[in-house]
């Protein structure tokens, strides 16, 4: 590989890393942003409602619009889980939520999932590609990262909304949760 090619690849990687850092925000930054009454912002929890039911919820969220929906009619034997296809109405549901909250398409949209990487970042990128110009996601999501060693290895007790001491509760708000047909 030529030296120039290596330089170009390195520059592209650095640019994408910097962009990803600008694209993400901490849970505390998200909380401060959505708590500011002068900000035009829509805060979306993009998890499937069943996951929220077992993990917890923050009423700081404006609405729950799942990016991926659990298909309880299917089964993936290799992973031992249900498939999770993308919500085909996601962009339209976000557009409707903006209108319901009196916000324009260029308002800040913040997405949050369980860990930040599985649905938070992909949903924000998807919205940008769908023409929403001002989208960010909560790095580390609602539940945060797993601890790698020790007695609590594997438990999500590091960073994220809950672990940063931000307001949350075990019960969902039925007025904000995604309920098809409701």
C-alpha positions as CSV (number, residue, x, y, z in Angstrom):
1,X,0.0,0.0,0.0
2,X,1.4,3.4,-0.9
3,X,2.1,6.0,1.7
4,X,-0.5,8.4,0.3
5,X,-3.1,5.7,0.4
6,X,-2.3,5.1,4.0
7,X,-2.5,8.8,4.7
8,X,-5.9,9.0,3.0
9,X,-7.3,6.0,4.9
10,X,-6.0,7.5,8.2
11,X,-7.6,10.9,7.5
12,X,-10.9,9.3,6.6
13,X,-10.9,7.3,9.8
14,X,-10.0,10.3,11.9
15,X,-12.7,12.4,10.2
16,X,-15.4,9.6,10.7
17,X,-14.3,9.2,14.4
18,X,-14.5,12.9,15.0
19,X,-17.9,13.1,13.3
20,X,-19.2,10.1,15.4
21,X,-18.0,11.9,18.6
22,X,-19.9,15.1,17.5
23,X,-22.9,13.0,16.6
24,X,-23.1,11.4,20.0
25,X,-23.9,13.0,23.3
26,X,-23.6,11.8,26.9
27,X,-26.8,11.0,28.8
28,X,-26.1,14.1,31.0
29,X,-25.8,16.3,28.0
30,X,-29.1,14.9,26.6
31,X,-30.9,15.5,30.0
32,X,-29.6,19.1,30.1
33,X,-30.7,19.6,26.5
34,X,-34.2,18.2,26.9
35,X,-34.6,20.0,30.3
36,X,-34.0,23.4,28.7
37,X,-37.4,25.0,28.0
38,X,-35.9,27.2,25.3
39,X,-34.7,24.3,23.1
40,X,-36.7,22.8,20.2
41,X,-36.0,19.2,20.8
42,X,-37.7,15.8,20.4
43,X,-36.3,13.1,22.6
44,X,-37.2,9.6,21.3
45,X,-36.6,6.2,23.1
46,X,-36.1,3.8,20.2
47,X,-36.3,0.6,22.1
48,X,-39.1,-2.0,21.7
49,X,-41.7,-1.4,24.5
50,X,-41.3,-4.9,25.9
51,X,-37.6,-4.1,26.5
52,X,-38.6,-0.9,28.3
53,X,-41.0,-2.8,30.4
54,X,-38.2,-5.0,31.8
55,X,-35.3,-2.5,31.9
56,X,-36.9,0.8,32.9
57,X,-37.9,4.2,31.4
58,X,-37.3,7.9,31.8
59,X,-40.2,10.3,31.5
60,X,-37.7,12.8,30.2
61,X,-38.4,11.1,26.8
62,X,-41.1,12.7,24.7
63,X,-42.1,9.5,22.9
64,X,-41.2,5.9,22.3
65,X,-40.9,5.1,18.6
66,X,-39.1,1.7,18.2
67,X,-36.4,1.7,15.5
68,X,-36.5,-2.1,15.5
69,X,-39.6,-4.2,16.3
70,X,-39.4,-7.6,17.8
71,X,-41.0,-10.1,15.5
72,X,-42.6,-12.6,18.0
73,X,-43.7,-14.8,15.1
74,X,-40.2,-15.6,14.0
75,X,-37.3,-17.3,15.7
76,X,-33.6,-17.3,15.0
77,X,-32.3,-20.6,16.2
78,X,-28.6,-19.6,15.7
79,X,-28.8,-16.7,18.1
80,X,-31.6,-18.0,20.2
81,X,-33.6,-14.9,19.8
82,X,-36.5,-13.3,17.9
83,X,-35.6,-11.3,14.7
84,X,-35.8,-7.5,15.0
85,X,-36.6,-6.0,11.6
86,X,-36.6,-2.2,11.2
87,X,-39.8,-0.5,11.9
88,X,-41.0,0.4,8.3
89,X,-42.9,3.4,9.6
90,X,-40.1,4.8,11.7
91,X,-39.4,8.0,9.7
92,X,-43.1,8.7,9.3
93,X,-43.8,8.2,13.0
94,X,-40.9,10.6,13.8
95,X,-42.4,13.2,11.4
96,X,-45.8,12.8,13.1
97,X,-44.2,13.2,16.5
98,X,-42.5,16.4,15.5
99,X,-45.8,17.8,14.2
100,X,-47.6,16.7,17.4
101,X,-45.0,18.6,19.5
102,X,-45.2,21.7,17.2
103,X,-41.6,21.2,16.0
104,X,-40.2,21.6,12.5
105,X,-38.3,18.9,10.6
106,X,-35.0,20.7,11.4
107,X,-35.6,20.6,15.2
108,X,-33.0,18.7,17.2
109,X,-33.9,15.0,17.5
110,X,-32.2,12.8,20.1
111,X,-32.5,9.1,20.0
112,X,-31.7,6.7,22.8
113,X,-31.7,2.9,23.0
114,X,-30.4,0.5,25.7
115,X,-26.6,0.8,25.0
116,X,-26.3,3.5,22.4
117,X,-24.8,1.4,19.6
118,X,-27.4,-1.1,18.6
119,X,-30.3,1.2,17.8
120,X,-29.4,4.7,19.1
121,X,-26.7,5.5,16.6
122,X,-28.2,3.6,13.7
123,X,-31.6,5.2,14.2
124,X,-30.0,8.7,14.2
125,X,-28.1,7.9,11.1
126,X,-31.2,6.6,9.4
127,X,-33.1,9.8,10.2
128,X,-30.3,11.9,8.8
129,X,-30.4,9.9,5.6
130,X,-34.2,10.4,5.6
131,X,-33.7,14.2,5.5
132,X,-33.8,15.1,9.2
133,X,-30.8,17.4,9.4
134,X,-30.3,17.8,13.2
135,X,-30.1,14.4,14.8
136,X,-27.9,13.0,17.6
137,X,-28.0,9.9,19.9
138,X,-27.2,9.2,23.5
139,X,-23.8,7.5,23.7
140,X,-24.1,4.4,26.1
141,X,-27.9,4.7,25.9
142,X,-30.3,4.1,28.8
143,X,-28.6,1.1,30.5
144,X,-25.0,1.7,29.6
145,X,-22.1,-0.7,29.0
146,X,-21.3,-4.0,30.7
147,X,-18.7,-4.4,33.4
148,X,-16.0,-6.6,32.0
149,X,-14.5,-8.1,35.2
150,X,-15.3,-8.9,38.8
151,X,-18.4,-10.2,40.6
152,X,-20.7,-8.1,38.4
153,X,-19.1,-8.9,35.1
154,X,-21.6,-8.8,32.3
155,X,-24.0,-6.5,34.1
156,X,-24.7,-3.1,32.6
157,X,-23.6,-0.9,35.5
158,X,-21.2,1.4,33.7
159,X,-22.2,4.8,32.2
160,X,-25.6,5.4,30.4
161,X,-28.7,7.2,31.6
162,X,-29.5,5.1,34.6
163,X,-25.9,4.8,35.8
164,X,-25.3,8.6,35.5
165,X,-28.0,9.1,38.2
166,X,-30.5,10.7,35.9
167,X,-34.3,10.4,36.5
168,X,-35.8,7.0,35.6
169,X,-38.5,4.7,36.8
170,X,-39.4,1.0,36.3
171,X,-42.8,1.7,34.9
172,X,-43.6,3.1,31.5
173,X,-45.7,6.2,30.8
174,X,-48.7,4.8,28.8
175,X,-49.2,8.2,27.1
176,X,-45.8,8.1,25.6
177,X,-45.2,4.4,24.9
178,X,-45.5,2.9,21.4
179,X,-48.8,0.9,21.1
180,X,-49.8,-0.1,17.6
181,X,-53.5,0.6,17.0
182,X,-53.9,2.6,20.3
